[in-house]
Amino acid sequence: MKVPQFMPFVAMEEYESIKRCFETNWITEGPLSSEFNKKILKIINAKYGVFAPNGTLALILAMKALGIKPGDEVIVPNLTFFASASSVEFLGAKPVFVDVNKDSQLNVADCKRVLSSKTKAIMPVHLFGLVPDMSALKKFATEHNLLIIEDAAQAFGIKSAGQSCGTFGDIAAFSFFADKSLTTAEGGFVATNDKEIYDKLLFLRNQGRRDRGSFIHPEMGYNFRITDIQSAIGLAQLKKFDRVIKNKVLIHSKYTTLLNNSEHVEILQPSSDINPFIPFRVILKTKSNEAEQLMTYLQECDVEPRGFFYPLHKQPAFDFLKDDERYDDIHFPISNHIYKNYICLPSFVSINDEQIEYVTKTINTYYQKGGNKK
Ligand SMILES: Cc1ncc(COP(=O)(O)O)c(C=O)c1O
């Protein structure tokens, strides 16, 4: 049986929805985008928001609007998707890495170690449906006068202690890439509750002007528009978002139940504060640096696993940072452990029970055959 890592959850509803763009002859960012925008803000309970072409550009736009500039430093967790850190670098600022905890979330206790007179902001990343300790993080940010940029690329619709991801900090970036719980194929969104920041976002994303059609540009700006075709997909996706949440939680709990008796592995669990929990991927934790070998075995059996993020302090693209001792390997024991032990199991919305059973059976067989023989 073949089990892919991922399949987008799109079908005729999305197809029917994009027809509206062609019927009305409005394909660029327009009425459907403003309808989609309002609905997004309602779900995440934020006051203001703008679209961006993808999550990476949403992060860049968000930090630009906050005034992050060359020479500034931004604290970023060492285990996250590359774009969390590369977006800082693209603004000429420096991403400074801190270790994560065993749940793979930013470890606030490690932040003091990297503080400098240049530190301007901190970027919590809500990874895999989990949430870092936001009250400790906010306390730390207030004590040290730091701005908070939430990388909520994977966290649309998730709440922790009743508060939506994307509203804890000064600004937040979301991604609507095809593997996200809500997709527009490609797409991003920047949310804030601050009117002044919102005004900056409007100028920055529209060539430094407030209104389209004018050729007078009071400020510098880019083009961060999306299209109504993408928003039409997003609107159709919103209609089935409750089903997505329900299915994803079910998939997570099926894996948990089926592997409950294993002495070798366990499934990463959310804290009870997180509700709704919307697992971006189901994460399997192994114990003896087994990720690589288990993934090879799964692949041989037609299951497509995915490894964990490579620790950022080891990324070849960040070699130029390594003279600074804050990037020394010794500071990142948990990131290194997670990289060698955690893997992402296939957990797309339409995965069926047989496929989940096959994946867990394959994992159990791997251990019956002796597991890690390295
Ligand atoms: C944590 C995180 N940040 C940023 C991004 C970038 O989003 P995009 O792929 O839409 O540019 C992703 C995408 O997967 C992500 O997972």
The ligand as a MOL file (V3000), in Angstrom:
LIG
                    3D

  0  0  0     0  0            999 V3000
M  V30 BEGIN CTAB
M  V30 COUNTS 16 16 0 0 0
M  V30 BEGIN ATOM
M  V30 1 C 7.1200 27.6020 10.2870 0
M  V30 2 C 7.0590 28.1060 8.8880 0
M  V30 3 N 7.4190 29.3700 8.6360 0
M  V30 4 C 7.3610 29.8910 7.3930 0
M  V30 5 C 6.9350 29.1330 6.3240 0
M  V30 6 C 6.9340 29.7250 4.9550 0
M  V30 7 O 5.6880 29.7170 4.3420 0
M  V30 8 P 5.5600 29.6440 2.7390 0
M  V30 9 O 5.9750 28.2950 2.3150 0
M  V30 10 O 4.1240 29.9350 2.4740 0
M  V30 11 O 6.4710 30.7150 2.1950 0
M  V30 12 C 6.5530 27.8040 6.5400 0
M  V30 13 C 6.1080 26.9570 5.4110 0
M  V30 14 O 5.9890 25.7720 5.4850 0
M  V30 15 C 6.6280 27.2780 7.8400 0
M  V30 16 O 6.2780 26.0000 8.0980 0
M  V30 END ATOM
M  V30 BEGIN BOND
M  V30 1 1 1 2
M  V30 2 1 2 3
M  V30 3 2 2 15
M  V30 4 2 3 4
M  V30 5 1 4 5
M  V30 6 1 5 6
M  V30 7 2 5 12
M  V30 8 1 6 7
M  V30 9 1 7 8
M  V30 10 2 8 9
M  V30 11 1 8 10
M  V30 12 1 8 11
M  V30 13 1 12 13
M  V30 14 1 12 15
M  V30 15 2 13 14
M  V30 16 1 15 16
M  V30 END BOND
M  V30 END CTAB
M  END
